């Protein structure tokens, strides 16, 4: 079945370029040039992924991202011409899964899209993980805390699986970034720190489960004394 991608980009030539390129790669594409109707189209069309420009003419892409995350858990890939880290960090904190700076190279975009779609689809292999009160059904992409299902985005779930599979071992930031994004580590890339922060908030009943190991990375562990 063709996977559906919604491109939200007000730059008409760029939207046409990306749309044609992704169509040629076998995806079904819908394009919007403003933010007002994005949530309505996502609810109606249920795309597999949204490519979202942050600098829209009518509504901030950040506000669109926030609105989508009120009920939709699919992957969101941000496009930004902004060079300020704060804009990227804010988008990630609001629930975006990845970002690309403009100008956009179509092949790089395709690689990011494939990585996000691959991770958001179910595993074929059966795997259950448990770390303390956290239970993860990997193929079903369901994570629970004390039997209450967690509301996780695609990338939050993937990060949780990576940390849970290696519970008790320190995971370097660069390795986590490369596994989640499929690219070489950028020393200025704060996306992994934002993702960890988001995940910690959702595990807040057991806030010490994901520890920062200064100068190295992160470690997931649990003991009854940490409740």
N, C-alpha and C positions, 0 to 999 in steps of 0.2 A: 504494500500500500504506500502511495506517495506521502511523504512527510510534508506537513504544511508549515510555512514560515510567514509570519507577518512582519513586514518591514515598515517602520515608522520613521520617515526621513523627509524633511521639508525641502532639501536640495534635490530638485527634480532630476537633473542630469545624473547625480550620484545614485539616486533611488532607481533610475532606469538602468544604469550600469550594473548595479548589484542584483536587481531583479532579473535581468537577462542572463547574467552569469549563473545565478543560482537555479534558474529555470533549466539552463543547459546541463546542470549537474543532476537534474532529475527531481527537484523539489517543486512543490506547488506553492506559488507565491501570491500574496496579497500585499498591496502597498497603500499606505495612508501617508498624507503629507502634513497632517496636524494631529494634535493629541486628543481633541475633544471626544472622538468616537472610538478610541482605542479599546477601552474596557468593554464597550458594547460589542465590538467586533470579536474580541477575545472570547467573551461569554458565548456568542452565537457560533463562532467558527471553530473554537477550541484548537488553535494552532499548536504545533509541537514545540515551537520556539518563537520568541519575539526579538527582533533586532530593533533597538530603541535609541533614537538620537536624543541626546539630552537637551539640545538647543532647538526647541520647537517654537513656532511663531505665536501660538495661542496659549499653550499650557507648558509649564516646565516639564521636561522629561522626567525629572525627579518626582514631581507630583504624579505623573502617569505611573511611574514605577511603584510608588507608594500605594496608589489606588489598585493596581493589579494585584499586589501582594495581600490585599484584603480577602482574596478568595481563590486566587489562581496560583498554582505551584510550579508551573512550567518554567523552563529556562529563559532568562532575560539576558541578552547580550547588549551592553551599552555601547553606543558610538559617541565619542566626544572630541570636540576640537579644543576643549578647555585644557590648559596646561597646569592648572592648580590641582594639587593633590587632594585638597579638601572636597572638590566636586566629585572626584572619583570615589573617595572614601565615603562620602555621603550616599552616593548611588549604591555602593556595596552594602552599606549599613541598612539601606531601605529594602534590600533583598535582591539586587541584581547579582547574576552569577559570574559575569566576566565583563571585561571592557576592552575596547580597541580605540586607539587614538586616530584621528584623521590626519592626513589622507589615508584612506583605507585601501590596502592591497587586497583584491578579491581572493587571491589564493590563501592569504593569511586568514581572512574572514571565513573562508570555507573550512579551513583546518579547525578553527575555533568552534564553528557551528557543528561540525562532525563530532568533535570531542564532547560537546554539551549534549547532543542528541544521543550519542552512544551511552553516556553515563545515565541519562534520564530513562532509557529503555531498560526493561527488566533483564536481569541476569538469567541465563539458561540453567545455571547450576544452582542446586539447593545449598543454601548456607544460612545458618543462624548464628548470631554472635551475642554474647552476654558479657557485660562489664558491670558488676554490681547490680544496681536497679535498672540499668539500661539493657533492653533487648532489641536486637535488630534482625528483621527478616530481610536479608539482602535481595533475593530475587523479587520479593513483593514490594521492596522499597518502603518498608514500614518500620519506624523506630518508636519504641515505647519507653516511657520513664515511669516505673512503678505501675505498669499495665495501662497507663494513659498514653494514647498515641500523640507523638510530638508532631507539630506542624512545621515541617522543614522544607526548605527549598531544595532544588536539585543538588546544588553545590554544598549546602550544609549537610545533607544526607551523605554525600560522597566523602566529605571531610570526616564525619563521624565514623564511617566505615573504615577509612584509612587508620584513624587513631585507635579504633577498637580492635582491629586486626593485629595491631602492634602494641596493645596495652602493656604498660609496664616498661616500655622502651622509649627513650627520647627520640623524637622524630625531628630532623633538621628542617628548618623553614624552607630552604631551597629545594629539598626533596619533595616536600608537600606541595609547593607551588608548581613544580615541574609535573608532578603526577596529576594535579588537578587541572592545569592549564595546558600541559603538553608543550611547554616552551622552556628555554633556558632561563634560569633565575635572574631576575633584575634586582639589584640591591636596593633600588628605590621602590620596589613593588610592595605595597602595604596590604595587598588584598588578603593575604593569609591571616594577618593580624586582625583584620576586620571580621573575617569569617569565624575565627576562633572566638572573638568577642560576641558575635551573634549567637554562636552555638552555646557559649557559656550562659548567656541570658536564658536560653531555652532549657538549660539544665540547672537553673538557679536553685532548685531545692537541694542540689548537691554541687554547690559552686566550686568545690575543690577538685572535681573530677578531671579537669583539663588544666594542668599546671604549666606555667612558663618556666623553662630552664634557661636562665639568663645566658646569653651568648651562644646558645645551642638551638633551642626550638621548643617543642611542646611534648608533654607526656600525659597520657590518659591512664588513670588508675583509680581504684576505689577501695576503701576499707570502711568498716562499720564506724570507725572513730571519726570519719569525715562527714557524717551526716549533719 
